[in-house]
């Protein structure tokens, strides 16, 4: 009996040490998020919005136990990005082309705090991309009345592959591949007055899905390649002015850091 107690105590101490050193619940939740996105949730087109659910728990609040800690918002974005990457096949496309992706920059604007034990949704979408980067908007939304608690803009940098090439691979996919792009709604493409990044809606005249298909010709021909390039160019959103200023700030900051090293 005494040995059994010592064994139980050892197991408990081991769990506490592992939890303290590895923050076990984070990794368990991340594994669950990947499994749900890969095997349970439906596939999405790269220009669709994705939604993950969240709940502010006691380990998410600040020292006053009054609202979710500011740093936890960025942590919650990890789960939103993983869900988006898996459901749109973005990550596997990048790695399949020999590249990798990492977080290059992020900014967040808070509007109203999230209180303990209150639920929220994180709505994610792509707002722009260039040769080296992908820009995403994440909105923390209250499920009951769709109030936006905060908005985060993240820049995902890709290396060893062109982001334009990645998007050219993902954009032409249609519902026959298991994808179905949805028409951008006011929630997915908010106006500047709503506090989000404004983008023109996708050209829904291209196809019923919001993205067209190429017809005729063998794959890999010059005509097909040109049609695909033109098609991707039509779907690419214009650079929002507020995002352009944020990119300019990041470039200036990088230059200042390099000159000071």
C-alpha positions in Angstrom: 0.0 0.0 0.0 2.8 2.4 0.9 4.5 1.6 -2.4 1.3 2.3 -4.3 1.0 5.7 -2.6 4.6 6.5 -3.5 3.9 5.5 -7.1 0.8 7.6 -7.3 2.7 10.6 -5.8 5.5 10.1 -8.4 3.1 10.1 -11.2 1.3 13.2 -9.9 4.7 15.0 -9.6 5.7 13.9 -13.1 2.4 15.3 -14.5 3.0 18.6 -12.6 6.5 18.9 -13.9 5.5 18.1 -17.5 2.6 20.5 -17.3 4.9 23.3 -15.9 7.7 22.8 -18.4 5.8 22.0 -21.5 2.4 23.7 -20.9 0.7 20.4 -21.7 -2.8 21.8 -22.3 -1.5 24.0 -25.1 0.1 21.1 -27.0 -3.0 18.9 -26.4 -5.3 21.6 -27.7 -3.0 22.1 -30.7 -3.2 18.4 -31.5 -6.9 18.5 -31.2 -7.1 21.5 -33.5 -5.0 19.8 -36.2 -7.1 16.6 -36.0 -10.4 18.4 -36.3 -9.2 20.6 -39.2 -7.7 17.7 -41.1 -10.3 15.0 -40.5 -13.6 16.5 -39.3 -14.1 20.0 -40.7 -14.9 20.6 -44.3 -12.2 21.8 -46.7 -12.1 25.4 -47.7 -11.0 27.5 -50.6 -8.0 29.6 -50.0 -10.1 32.8 -50.2 -12.8 31.5 -47.8 -13.0 32.6 -44.2 -12.5 30.0 -41.4 -13.8 30.1 -37.8 -12.5 28.6 -34.6 -14.3 28.7 -31.3 -12.7 29.9 -28.0 -13.5 30.2 -24.4 -11.8 32.5 -21.9 -10.7 30.3 -19.0 -9.0 31.1 -15.7 -5.6 30.5 -17.1 -6.3 33.1 -19.8 -7.1 36.1 -17.5 -4.8 38.8 -16.2 -3.7 39.4 -12.6 -7.0 41.2 -11.8 -9.0 38.2 -12.9 -11.2 40.7 -14.9 -10.6 40.0 -18.6 -8.5 37.9 -20.9 -4.8 38.8 -20.8 -3.6 40.8 -23.8 -0.9 38.3 -24.7 -3.5 35.5 -24.9 -5.0 36.9 -28.0 -1.8 36.2 -30.0 -1.7 32.7 -28.5 -5.2 32.0 -29.6 -4.2 33.0 -33.1 -2.0 29.9 -33.2 -5.0 27.7 -33.3 -6.8 29.9 -35.8 -3.8 29.8 -38.2 -3.4 26.0 -37.9 -7.1 25.6 -38.6 -6.8 27.8 -41.7 -3.6 26.2 -42.9 -5.0 22.7 -42.7 -8.5 23.3 -44.1 -7.2 25.3 -47.1 -4.2 23.0 -47.7 -2.0 26.1 -47.5 0.8 24.6 -45.3 1.1 21.4 -47.2 1.2 23.3 -50.5 4.1 25.5 -49.2 6.1 22.6 -47.8 5.3 20.4 -50.9 6.9 23.1 -53.0 10.0 23.0 -50.8 9.3 26.1 -48.8 8.5 27.0 -45.2 6.4 29.7 -43.5 6.8 31.6 -40.2 5.4 34.7 -38.5 7.0 37.8 -39.7 5.0 40.6 -38.0 1.7 41.1 -36.2 -0.3 44.0 -34.9 -3.5 44.0 -32.9 -6.1 46.6 -32.1 -8.3 46.0 -29.0 -11.8 47.3 -28.8 -13.4 45.7 -25.8 -12.1 43.0 -23.3 -13.3 39.4 -23.2 -14.4 38.4 -19.7 -13.7 35.1 -18.0 -15.9 32.2 -19.2 -17.2 34.1 -22.2 -17.1 32.5 -25.6 -15.6 34.0 -28.7 -15.0 33.1 -32.3 -11.9 33.9 -34.3 -12.7 34.6 -38.0 -9.7 34.4 -40.3 -9.2 35.4 -43.9 -6.5 36.4 -46.4 -6.5 40.1 -47.2 -3.4 40.3 -49.5 -0.2 38.6 -50.6 2.9 39.5 -52.4 6.0 37.6 -53.6 7.3 36.9 -50.1 4.4 37.3 -47.7 0.9 36.4 -46.9 -1.3 38.9 -45.0 -4.1 37.6 -42.8 -6.8 39.3 -40.8 -8.2 37.7 -37.6 -11.3 39.0 -35.9 -12.3 38.1 -32.3 -16.1 38.1 -32.5 -18.7 37.6 -29.8 -21.1 34.8 -31.0 -24.3 36.3 -29.6 -24.3 39.6 -31.5 -21.2 39.5 -33.7 -19.5 42.3 -31.8 -15.8 42.5 -32.8 -13.7 42.5 -29.7 -10.4 43.1 -31.5 -8.7 42.8 -34.9 -5.3 41.4 -35.6 -3.2 41.6 -38.8 -0.5 39.1 -39.3 2.3 38.8 -41.9 3.3 35.3 -42.7 6.7 35.1 -44.5 7.6 32.3 -46.8 11.1 31.2 -47.7 12.5 29.1 -50.5 9.3 29.4 -52.5 7.3 32.2 -54.1 4.0 33.1 -52.5 2.6 34.0 -55.9 3.4 30.5 -57.1 1.7 29.0 -54.0 -1.4 31.0 -54.6 -1.4 30.1 -58.3 -1.5 26.5 -57.2 -4.4 27.0 -54.7 -6.6 29.6 -56.4 -7.9 27.6 -59.4 -9.2 24.7 -57.2 -12.9 24.2 -57.5 -15.6 22.2 -55.7 -14.6 19.2 -57.7 -11.4 19.1 -55.6 -13.4 19.3 -52.4 -13.3 23.1 -52.1 -16.1 25.7 -52.4 -15.4 29.4 -52.1 -18.1 31.5 -50.6 -19.0 35.0 -51.7 -17.5 37.5 -49.3 -20.1 38.9 -46.9 -20.0 42.1 -44.9 -18.5 40.1 -42.1 -15.8 38.5 -44.2 -15.0 41.8 -46.0 -15.8 44.6 -43.6 -15.9 48.2 -44.5 -13.4 50.6 -43.0 -16.2 52.0 -40.8 -16.6 48.5 -39.3 -13.0 48.6 -38.1 -11.6 46.0 -40.5 -9.3 45.9 -43.6 -11.4 46.8 -46.6 -11.0 44.7 -49.8 -13.0 44.6 -53.0 -15.1 41.5 -53.1 -14.1 38.7 -55.3 -15.4 38.8 -58.9 -18.3 36.4 -58.5 -19.0 36.6 -62.2 -16.1 34.2 -62.8 -18.0 31.2 -61.6 -20.8 30.0 -59.4 -18.2 29.3 -56.7 -16.6 32.7 -56.8 -13.6 31.3 -58.7 -13.5 30.0 -62.2 -12.2 27.0 -64.0 -10.1 26.6 -67.1 -11.5 24.7 -70.0 -9.9 23.0 -73.0 -6.2 22.4 -73.7 -3.8 20.1 -72.0 -2.4 20.9 -68.6 0.9 22.6 -68.7 0.4 24.3 -72.1 1.2 28.0 -72.6 -2.4 28.9 -73.1 -3.5 27.2 -69.9 -0.7 28.7 -68.0 -1.6 32.2 -69.3 -5.3 31.6 -68.5 -4.4 30.4 -65.0 -2.2 33.5 -64.4 -4.9 35.8 -65.6 -7.5 34.0 -63.5 -5.3 34.4 -60.3 -4.7 38.0 -61.1 -8.4 38.6 -61.2 -8.9 37.0 -57.8 -6.0 38.7 -56.1 -7.4 41.6 -53.9 -6.0 45.0 -54.2 -3.6 46.3 -51.5 -5.8 48.1 -48.9 -4.3 51.6 -48.1 -4.2 50.9 -44.3 -2.3 47.7 -44.9 0.1 49.5 -47.3 1.0 51.9 -44.5 1.6 49.1 -42.1 3.9 47.3 -44.6 5.7 50.6 -45.1 6.2 50.9 -41.3 7.6 47.3 -41.1 10.0 48.0 -44.0 11.3 51.2 -42.3 11.7 49.4 -39.0 13.7 46.6 -40.7 16.0 49.1 -42.4 16.6 50.9 -39.1 17.5 47.7 -37.4 19.8 46.6 -40.1 21.6 50.0 -40.2 22.1 49.8 -36.5 23.7 46.3 -36.4 
